[in-house]
Amino acid sequence: MSNKDEAGPSKKPNEQNHPPRSDSTEREEVAPSPSSVLESIRANLTHLFSRLSVHQEPPAGVIPNLTFDGFLQHWKDHGFKKIITLVGAGISTSAGIPDFRTPGTGLYDNLKKYDLPHPTDIFELDYFLDNPKPFFSLAKELYPGHFTPTPTHYFIRLLNDKGLLVRHYTQNIDSLERIAGIPEEKMVEAHGTFHTNHCLECTTLYSKEWMKDKLFTDTLPLCDHCGGIVKPDIVFFGENMPESFYNMPTEDFKDCDLLFIMGTSLEVYPFASLVGYAEPSCLRVLINRNVVGKFTSPVNKRDISYVGDCDDAVWKIAEALGWTAELQALIKKETGQFEKQKTKSVSLKPDSEKSKQTKDKNPK
């Protein structure tokens, strides 16, 4: 949710080590000709572009048929070996979690009860420091454990189980990837996670169990050591993304041959910039309810758009590849374990809290 510039000491582009010139050399110096100036500019630009690793576009399309059906056929016939997934809130909406920006149903359209100056203020660090209660009230509603992962989450897990997933980059803070069993080392949680929490004053680390206890007893999470506010490690506006977001893409995308972009309109930067890391030979498949402008180029050579629900798309992919039974079995197994854990968690709650939940479910 924030930009980060990385720079180090280096020579200027035209800086070279020249021997000191004699007085005669200085006196004899002649103004360069226009052609030599142009040649120098051309050489410097060539050098600069080579340093920036500017990609040369392939002369033809990455696959012969740049449609979703063509993509499925190519995967059946030739396969993909190194897949990266970039995801947003759209992969979690079928779990009952609202996305952020859909008019009428999006999270930002349903925050009036918190009386915010502006809906996005709930994720503004300055506002949080002044008034943390709205965020913690929302965090209680969205806290991991209330929601079950979707078929899309389990499809990504299946990609990992098959040894195809290089990395999973997510904007989501719902932790459904973790619940679905995607290994932590395979994920870059670009906008943070509820999994860990830190005091904003002394940086003391607190567990998710500690935070959950505070949230569900409506207790403001204050540090046991210094009394400062303890915040989940969610990236707010005004905070840096995790280091892994900046360190991993260059290596991850080097040999990636298939990039999935799922449930995101690529409007939030710097996360949206990740699509630019894909090499020209990498097929990019967008699965989203809305068309994204980046994927409507008239000279497109490697982009495919599926306009619709993410779950519908992954079931079609599974069917085309003969993975339907595997995906169904994985969902059944993991969902069963999740529900058992959920039931166990409820049974361990204090009687007062269980009584309150019963009243909420059975209003008079």
C-alpha positions in Angstrom: 0.0 0.0 0.0 3.0 2.2 -0.2 5.8 2.9 -2.6 9.4 2.1 -1.8 12.5 3.3 -3.6 15.6 1.3 -3.4 18.9 2.9 -4.3 22.5 2.5 -3.6 25.7 4.4 -4.3 26.7 4.1 -7.9 28.5 6.1 -10.6 26.5 8.5 -12.7 25.6 6.9 -16.1 28.3 8.9 -18.0 30.9 9.0 -15.3 34.3 7.5 -16.4 37.8 7.5 -15.1 39.9 9.9 -17.3 43.5 10.7 -16.9 44.1 14.4 -16.1 44.4 16.5 -19.2 47.4 18.7 -20.0 47.0 22.4 -20.6 47.7 21.9 -24.3 44.9 19.3 -24.5 42.5 21.8 -22.9 43.6 24.6 -25.3 43.2 22.3 -28.3 39.7 21.0 -27.3 37.1 21.5 -30.1 33.4 21.6 -29.7 31.9 18.2 -30.6 29.9 17.9 -33.9 26.1 17.4 -33.8 26.6 13.9 -35.2 29.0 12.9 -32.4 26.6 14.3 -29.8 23.7 12.2 -31.3 25.9 9.1 -31.4 26.9 9.7 -27.7 23.2 10.0 -26.7 22.4 6.8 -28.7 25.2 4.9 -27.0 24.2 6.1 -23.5 20.5 5.2 -24.1 21.5 1.8 -25.4 23.6 1.3 -22.3 20.8 2.5 -20.0 18.1 0.3 -21.5 20.4 -2.8 -21.3 20.9 -2.1 -17.6 17.2 -1.9 -17.1 16.7 -5.2 -18.9 14.2 -3.9 -21.3 12.3 -6.9 -22.8 12.1 -7.3 -26.5 8.6 -8.4 -27.6 8.3 -11.7 -29.3 7.4 -11.5 -33.0 4.3 -13.7 -32.6 1.9 -14.7 -29.8 3.2 -16.8 -26.9 0.5 -19.4 -27.8 -1.3 -19.8 -31.1 -4.8 -19.1 -29.8 -5.0 -16.3 -27.2 -8.4 -17.2 -25.8 -9.3 -19.0 -22.6 -10.1 -22.2 -24.6 -6.9 -21.9 -26.5 -5.0 -21.5 -23.1 -6.7 -24.7 -21.8 -5.8 -26.6 -24.9 -2.2 -25.4 -24.8 -1.9 -26.5 -21.1 -3.3 -29.9 -22.0 -0.9 -30.4 -24.9 2.3 -28.7 -23.7 1.9 -28.0 -19.9 3.4 -25.2 -17.8 6.2 -25.7 -15.4 6.6 -22.6 -13.3 3.4 -20.7 -12.3 3.0 -17.5 -10.3 -0.3 -16.4 -8.9 -1.2 -12.7 -8.1 -4.5 -12.4 -6.3 -6.9 -9.9 -4.8 -10.1 -9.8 -2.8 -12.1 -11.3 -5.7 -10.9 -14.8 -4.8 -12.5 -14.6 -1.4 -15.9 -13.1 -2.2 -17.5 -16.5 -2.5 -16.4 -17.2 1.1 -18.6 -14.3 2.2 -15.8 -11.7 2.5 -16.7 -8.5 0.6 -14.2 -7.0 -1.7 -13.2 -3.4 -1.2 -14.6 -1.4 -4.2 -17.7 -3.0 -5.6 -20.5 -0.4 -5.4 -23.1 -1.3 -2.9 -21.5 -4.5 -1.6 -17.8 -3.5 -1.3 -16.2 -3.0 2.1 -15.7 0.7 1.6 -19.4 1.2 0.9 -20.4 -0.5 4.1 -18.4 1.4 6.7 -20.9 4.1 7.5 -21.5 2.7 11.0 -17.9 3.7 12.0 -18.5 7.4 11.1 -15.2 7.7 9.3 -14.2 11.0 7.6 -13.5 8.8 4.5 -13.9 5.0 4.1 -10.2 4.4 3.5 -9.3 6.2 6.8 -9.9 2.8 8.5 -6.6 1.7 7.0 -4.8 5.1 7.4 -2.0 4.9 10.0 -2.4 8.4 11.2 -6.2 8.0 11.7 -5.6 4.6 13.5 -3.2 6.2 16.0 -5.7 8.8 16.8 -8.8 6.5 16.8 -8.0 2.7 16.7 -11.4 1.5 17.7 -13.0 1.4 14.2 -10.2 -0.8 12.8 -10.4 -3.2 15.7 -14.2 -3.5 15.4 -13.7 -4.3 11.7 -10.9 -6.7 12.4 -13.2 -8.7 14.7 -15.6 -9.1 11.8 -12.9 -10.1 9.4 -10.7 -12.2 11.7 -9.5 -15.5 10.3 -11.5 -18.5 11.4 -15.0 -17.2 10.5 -14.6 -18.0 6.8 -13.8 -21.1 4.7 -11.3 -21.0 1.8 -12.8 -21.1 -1.7 -12.2 -23.5 -4.6 -9.8 -20.9 -5.9 -7.7 -21.0 -2.8 -7.6 -24.8 -3.0 -6.8 -24.7 -6.7 -3.7 -22.7 -5.9 -2.9 -25.2 -3.1 -3.2 -28.0 -5.7 -0.7 -26.1 -8.0 1.7 -26.2 -5.1 1.1 -29.9 -4.4 1.9 -30.7 -8.0 5.2 -28.8 -7.8 4.0 -26.1 -10.2 3.7 -23.0 -7.9 6.8 -20.8 -7.8 5.2 -18.1 -5.6 1.8 -16.8 -4.5 1.5 -13.0 -4.2 -1.6 -11.9 -2.4 -3.1 -8.5 -1.5 -5.6 -10.2 0.9 -5.4 -10.1 4.7 -8.0 -12.8 5.4 -5.4 -15.6 5.8 -7.5 -18.0 3.7 -4.4 -19.0 1.9 -2.8 -20.2 5.1 -6.0 -22.0 6.1 -6.1 -23.7 2.6 -2.6 -25.0 3.3 -0.5 -23.0 1.0 3.0 -23.1 2.6 4.1 -19.8 4.2 7.4 -19.9 2.4 5.6 -19.9 -1.0 3.6 -16.8 -0.1 4.3 -13.1 -0.2 1.5 -11.4 1.8 2.0 -8.0 0.3 -0.5 -6.2 2.5 0.4 -8.1 5.6 -1.3 -10.6 7.8 -3.2 -11.2 11.1 -0.8 -14.0 11.8 1.6 -11.8 13.7 1.2 -8.5 15.7 3.6 -5.9 17.0 3.5 -3.0 19.5 3.9 0.2 17.6 6.0 1.7 20.4 8.5 -1.0 21.5 7.9 -3.5 18.6 7.2 -6.4 21.0 5.8 -9.4 19.1 2.4 -10.8 20.0 0.8 -14.0 18.7 -2.5 -14.2 16.8 -4.0 -16.0 19.8 -3.2 -13.1 22.1 -4.7 -10.6 19.6 -7.8 -12.8 19.1 -8.4 -12.8 22.8 -8.3 -9.0 22.9 -10.5 -8.6 19.9 -13.2 -11.0 21.0 -13.4 -9.6 24.5 -13.6 -6.0 23.0 -10.4 -5.1 24.8 -8.2 -2.5 23.2 -4.9 -4.3 22.5 -2.3 -2.5 24.5 1.3 -3.7 25.0 2.0 -5.6 28.3 5.5 -3.9 28.4 5.0 -0.3 27.5 1.3 0.3 27.1 1.5 1.2 23.4 -1.1 0.1 20.8 -0.5 -3.4 19.4 -1.5 -3.7 15.8 -1.8 -6.7 13.5 0.9 -6.7 10.9 -1.5 -5.4 8.3 0.1 -2.9 5.9 -1.7 0.4 6.3 -1.5 3.4 3.9 1.7 5.1 5.0 3.5 1.9 5.9 6.1 -0.1 3.9 5.3 -3.4 2.2 7.2 -6.4 3.5 10.8 -6.8 2.3 9.9 -10.0 0.5 7.7 -8.0 -1.9 10.7 -6.1 -3.1 13.3 -8.8 -2.9 11.6 -11.8 -4.5 10.0 -10.8 -7.8 13.1 -10.5 -9.9 14.2 -14.1 -9.2 10.7 -15.5 -9.1 9.7 -14.3 -12.5 12.9 -15.2 -14.3 11.6 -18.5 -15.6 7.9 -18.1 -15.0 5.9 -19.4 -18.0 2.4 -18.8 -16.6 1.1 -15.9 -14.6 -2.4 -16.0 -13.1 -3.9 -12.7 -12.0 -7.1 -13.5 -10.1 -9.7 -11.4 -8.4 -8.0 -8.1 -8.8 -8.5 -5.1 -11.1 -4.8 -4.1 -10.6 -5.7 -0.7 -9.3 -3.5 -0.7 -6.1 0.2 0.1 -6.5 2.8 -1.0 -6.1 1.2 -4.5 -6.1 -0.2 -3.9 -9.6 3.3 -3.3 -10.9 4.2 -7.0 -10.4 2.6 -8.0 -13.7 5.5 -6.0 -15.4 8.0 -8.5 -14.1 6.8 -11.3 -16.4 9.1 -12.0 -19.3 7.6 -11.6 -22.8 7.5 -15.4 -23.2 5.3 -15.7 -20.1 1.6 -16.1 -20.7 -0.5 -13.9 -18.5 -4.1 -15.0 -17.7 -6.4 -12.6 -16.0 -9.5 -14.0 -14.2 -11.7 -11.2 -12.9 -15.3 -10.0 -12.9 -14.3 -6.9 -14.7 -12.1 -6.2 -17.7 -8.8 -4.6 -16.9 -7.4 -2.1 -19.3 -3.9 -3.5 -19.2 -5.2 -6.6 -20.9 -7.1 -5.1 -23.8 -4.2 -4.0 -26.0 -4.9 -4.3 -29.7 -1.3 -5.7 -30.2 -1.7 -8.3 -27.5 0.7 -11.2 -27.8 0.5 -12.9 -24.4 -2.5 -11.8 -22.4 -5.8 -13.7 -21.9 -8.8 -12.4 -20.0 -11.6 -14.5 -18.4 -14.4 -12.2 -17.3 -16.3 -14.0 -14.6 -16.0 -15.6 -11.2 -12.7 -17.0 -10.1 -14.3 -20.3 -8.8 -16.0 -20.9 -12.1 -12.7 -20.4 -14.0 -10.7 -22.8 -11.8 -13.3 -25.5 -12.1 -13.1 -25.2 -15.9 -9.3 -25.4 -15.7 -9.5 -28.5 -13.4 -12.0 -30.2 -15.8 -9.9 -29.5 -18.8 -6.8 -31.0 -17.1 -8.5 -33.9 -15.5 -8.0 -32.5 -12.0 -11.6 -32.3 -10.9 -11.6 -35.3 -8.7 -8.3 -34.2 -7.0 -9.6 -30.7 -6.4 -12.9 -32.0 -5.0 -11.1 -34.5 -2.7 -8.7 -31.8 -1.5 -11.6 -29.4 -0.7 -13.5 -32.1 1.1 -10.5 -33.2 3.2 -9.4 -29.7 4.2 -12.9 -28.3 4.8 -13.6 -31.2 7.1 -10.5 -30.5 9.1 -11.3 -26.7 9.2 -14.8 -27.3 10.5 -13.5 -29.7 13.2 -11.0 -27.0 14.3 -13.7 -24.4 14.2 -16.0 -26.5 16.4 -13.2 -27.1 18.8 -12.5 -23.4 19.0 -16.1 -22.6 19.8 -16.2 -25.3 22.5 -13.2 -23.6 24.2 -14.8 -20.2 24.4 -16.0 -18.8 27.7 -19.6 -19.6 28.6 -20.5 -15.9 28.5 -19.3 -15.5 24.9 -21.1 -18.7 23.8 -24.3 -17.5 25.4 -24.0 -14.2 23.6 -23.5 -16.0 20.2 -26.6 -18.1 20.9 -28.7 -15.0 21.6 -27.4 -13.4 18.4 -28.4 -16.4 16.4 -31.8 -16.7 18.1 -33.2 -13.2 18.5 -36.5 -12.8 20.2 
